Amino acid sequence: MENNIKFRFPEGFWWGSASSATQMEGAANGDGKGRNIWDHWYETEPNRFFDRIGPNDTSNFYELYKEDIRLMKKLGHNSFRFSISWSRLIPGGQGEINVKAVDFYNRVINELLLNEIEPFLNLYHFDMPLELQEKGGWESREVVEAYVNYAKTCFDLFGDRVKKWFTHNEPIVPVENQYLYGHHYPALCDFQKCVQAGFHSILASAMAIKEYHEKNMDGKIGTILNLTPSYPRSTHPADVKASIIADAIFNRSFLDPSVKGTFPHELVDIIKEEGFMPIMADGDLEVIKENTVDLLGINYYQPRRIKAKENLFNPHAPFMPERYFDYHDMPGKRVNPYRGWEIYEKGIYDLLINVKEEYGNIECFIAENGMGVENEKRFINEEGIIEDDYRIHFYQDHLKWVYKAIEDGVNVKGYHVWTFVDNWSWLNAYKNRYGLVSVDIHQQFKRTIKKSGYWFKDLTKNNGF
Ligand code: BG6
């Protein structure tokens, strides 16, 4: 098998997977955890969740973490990204620390290290403590301060062993979904609040980076962004312009300040012209300018196909970024029908080359890439294993382009799949499964390695495929 390796990755390449606290821990009300927006939304509007399955009981990593880490080791992880649940560590978001949570995260970190799996620790993955959301969430300056205190607490508690930190996962996602598109609580539709929340999450990230660097800890801190390369329908200048605007709104809005400490003028021009500038305090822009990331995590799932706007918008409707472009339904595109996302492997290469050329070739890694599929039970073979060949092909197809990016000089250090064990999803609960390992939610969350898990094991063993 060794000799058949066509794509051999550099020595020390980071192989692993990513996850998040609310999506996999379970014990949502256990051991002193406070409530977050998901616990609250599920309690008040369970109809919003697929099959009415909520975040209270997700994949039970809280109890099964040792078994999961043993499986990670078996499948060849050398790194694993997870997040701290802010409301578990500090119920209410500010104030007293929950000692049981400290104990839990210490046990997880130590168990990973014992198994030679490097913990990549993320501070925020969509799960605002409820009390802080009631103060306005990311809209509120007080929440920015609370977040920075929470970040400092985490650095002090775990920074002796954790050497890779991330301030946010996909910070644009909660902002757009809480304040524009209605997918996350409190499901508002208010562009002004959206801009304010976006600005505050960027500021919070820069302030946390500042704190981390000032502590002189011997690790790195970055952020994780979902990048969706924008492709215009055609070379017509109107399509190209629309695509540049979509890119500024959905990618460069967070990528530029995170890596360069600046904001794209295409976005600032629109926000100014439309009258949505956020409230900023003196010195905020300097903090953002001076505290950029050491390392960039990139989540890639799908591209964005854009065309010039076809119809005039309704001037009385709430402001939406889509006033500046339309989505283009490209004929012939390949789509994952369960999630509705286009599959376009070359997008991963294009965005990596863009990071090389436009962002100083900053050290980066693929922090999420994956394919969610419904009803995987239909693929179970006689040995009880899900034969998810489509997932193996999906990973191989993307990895070929990551390999090419490395050949072309991109400073990309690793590849993490989404996800290790099937987990609960914000909108789809357990409908679409992404794991290398399946979970039976009706049998105490029993784990079974899928075919893709065994494939991943060979991939990591051979450092390529
Ligand atoms: C990423 C998120 O955007 O996509 C994860 O970081 C999420 O939290 C994953 O679960 C897959 O998306 P979904 O909506 O199918 O769960």
Residues whose N, C-alpha, C, O or C-beta is under 5 A from the ligand:
A	BS01	BG6	G372 S425 W426
